[in-house]
Amino acid sequence: MINISPRQLEVFVQIALLGSVRAASERLYMTQPAASMALAEMERQLDAPLFARERGRLRLNARGRELLPLAQELLERHAEFGRRGREEGAALSGELRIGASNTVGNYRVGELLGTFVRAEPQVAIRLRVANTDAIAAAMLDHSLDVGCVEGPVTHPQLDVRPWRDDWLVVCAPPDHPLAQKRRLKPADFAGARWVMREPGSATRATSERALAQLPPGETVLELDQIEAIKQAVAAGLGIACLPQVAVTDALAVGRLKALKTPFLDLRRKLTLLVHRQKYRGALLDAFIAQTGLRP
């Protein structure tokens, strides 16, 4: 008879997420030998290894990938059982792993987390900020509980629902020739020098969609941070499509100028991602309700 304990499940999940026994033992406040023994006993009971060792790190094998979401669900249901066993109205506790793409994580984090953090102070939030492709990949390997991104994501295992509208603006330094024109036309952008986000970024995808409506230009720089692009544009290295929420300060003090481009569609949707196999217990349901996200 298989008799796997919650502690063994915790060790398995943390090793899967962190990639090493040492990191998992530190997260769980265990000794490394104790964590190794817990994993070994779990694999013995299952009569199958769950990890392959690659360059000093432990990577889930096919069996491990299959069992990871089940182990996470068992732990969440165990915690839910404890909460419901206590008196009604007991405060939520535990950990919520949230992924946000760069615009959301750097400029809308208050909108995303503020209400929930104030309402549930005993919940630990672990926020990962990366581009849309990276957040979607982390959702698919179950290393995040929920994601919020600005780019289109299409995958049969991910439930994708709208959250907020967002806009980009074309920015230039105030002394740029395009910033001096009273009324811009698409033809004015012929040969323009563009500073772009890296491939995999939602801002990059929206920018490329807009640039397809303009005469050919030249990409002079690719940068992976919005703040770096703002600095490059302010220094006169090129023009860029940037999230409106990210350039409010620079526009206000005159470091950048927003070009009027009514002929470009620069709208996009910010969306919520939840894995379809993800168990949605009280913690995740509370986050969705408090933030107004409705998956």
C-alpha angles and dihedrals in degrees: 000000000000113000107178114171128219088246091058090049090051091052092049093049095047093048089050092051099040101034100228142066091229094056091045093050091051092049091050096040092240132130114260093242090053091052091048091051092049091053093044091051092049092050090047091055092048090044090223138086116247100196141049119209113235121177093333095313129102114238124188114252122213093278092048093050089052093050100042098082090045091052091049091050092049091052092048092048089049090054090046090052090054093048093050091046090060122073116297114273095031111162119261117249137174135074131304119196110207128184122202131181116236101270093047096041096046104034109018101038091115091055091046101045110012101089093043096047091051092047097044108034094164094062115095113223120207109191122193118192119199139127121295096261092052093049092049090050091050090051090053093052091047095242090125130049097207137000135204117197141167098219134079112267122188118181129135092228095053126078106215121193132168121258112167140352116246135187137205125212129202107242131196135169111270093250095051114121091239090054090057095057117099095209123021127209128192090251090062089070095063109131093005117163111234132199108208140190118246122274111274092042119118090219088056091051093049091046092052090049090053095044090054086069092056135068114272117286136170131263104221100172139019115200131175099214128066092215090055090052091050090053092048093050093046088052091056098250094129146303127281147191106240135172110270091226090057098054102044092104095046092048092048094056094040099247090123134023124214111226117222106240109163088160091068125078103222099161123118140167126245107218142195121232125202124168110245090224092050116116107235105211130168094286096055092039090053092051092050092048096045094049095044092242113144113193 
